[in-house]
Amino acid sequence: MAKALIVCASRNGATMKIADLIAQGISGKGVEAKVLNALQIHKAEELQGYDAYVFGSATYHGDMLPAMSNFLFLASGMDLTGKVGGSFGAFGWSGEAPSRIYDTMRHIFKMRMVASPLRLQSVSLPSDQAVARDYGGEIGSRVLGD
């Protein structure tokens, strides 16, 4: 079975909720999805064995959280070339983190990214929850070659 790893850094829990919704969308396509906090990963080897990688962070003071920045540095030790990728994040007023993560994954890691990063201010509305699940579905479909 194909597998996807979702790693995020969350400040107040909103980005983690988005990660869980993305995982639901991925699973809905028949791809196994695992969600981890960026602080849980200590070695690049822990990233092996996945077909897709989705990284997310809340935006804080115009940037990603330090835990995600540190995680991306760690992930640079892996060869993620050609793997399916996506990025996401919650934000209050600016929302740069998902785009910065996306650019790192696309240009530095050379991953096959979905169309764009997912930026959400909230997941309190059913429509926002559907957007996050659909994003996961897009990643799952890409993994399966649909």
N, C-alpha and C positions, 0 to 999 in steps of 0.2 A: 504494500500500500504506500502511496506517495505521502510525504510528510512535510509540514510547514512549521517553522519556528517563528514565533512572534515574541519580540523582546522590546520592553518599553521602560521608560523612566517617567514616573508619575509624581506630581507634586501634591495633589489633593485627591487623587483617585479617579479623576475624569479620564485621563489617558489610559489607565488600566481598564476602565469600563469599555472604552473604545476597542482596546485589544481583545477583550472577551467577545464583543460583538463581531469583530473581524473573524475571530476563530470560529464563531457560529456559521458565518458565511462560507468559510473555507471548508468546514466539516460538511456543510450542506451539499457540497460538490463531490463528497466522497474522499476528501483528502484529510488525513489526520492532522490536527492542529494542536500545538503546545504553546502555552503562554508563560513567559518568565519575566520577572523583574530584572532589569539590567544589573542590579546589585547582586543577583544570584549567580552570575557567570564570572568565573575567575580565570579560566584557561580557554584559549582559542579552540582547543580540541573538543570542548563541550558543544561546539557549533557544528560538528561533523554529522553527516548522515541525513541532511534535510534537502528537499527539492526546492523549497522556497523559503525566503527569509523576509520578514516584515518587521521593520524597526520603527519605534515611535517615541516621541518625547513631548512633554508639555513645553510651551514657549514661556520663558521667564527672562525678563529684561532683554528681549529681542534675540534670544539664543536658546539652544537646547539645554537641558539640564546637565550638570557636570557628569552625572552617572552615565548618560547616553554618550557624551563626548568620550569619556574613558572607555566605554564599551566599544565604540567605533574604532578606537585605537587598537584595542585588543582584537577585534574582528579583522583588522587589516593583516593579521598574521595568518589568516585563512585564504585559500584560493576560492573565491566566490564567483569567479568569472563564469558568465553564462547562466547562473542560477536565476530563478524568478524572484523578483523583489518588489516591495512596496514600502511606503512610509506613511506615517500618520501622526497626529497629535492634537491635543486640546490647547485652546488658547483663550486669553481674555480679551486682548485688544489688538495684537499684531500678528501672531501666528507664523513666524519665520522658521521655527524648528523643523517641521515636516519637510519643507523645501530644501533646507540645508542637508538633512539626512538623505533625502532623495538624490540630491546632486552627488553626495559622497558615494552612495551605492552605485549610481549610474556611471559616473566618470572615473572614480578611483577603483572601486571594486569590479567594475565592468559587468554589472548584472543586467539582466533583461527585466526592466522595470515596467510595471503597469503604467497606464497613460499619465497619471499625475499623482502627487501626494494627496492624502486625505487630511483636510483641516476642518475640525469641528469645534464650535464654542461650547457645545453642550450635547449630552445624549439623553436629556430629560424628555424630549419630544419623540413620539413614535417615528416621525419622519426622519429625524437624525439617526435613530437606531437603525432604520431601514437602510439609510445611506451607508452606514458602517458595515452592515451585513452584506450589502451589495458589493462593497469594495472587497470584502473577503471572498465573495463569490467570483469576482473577476480574477483574483489571484488563484483561486482553486481551479478555475477554468483554464487559466494560462498554464498551470502545472500539468494538467491533463491533456493539453494540446487542443483544447476546444476553440 
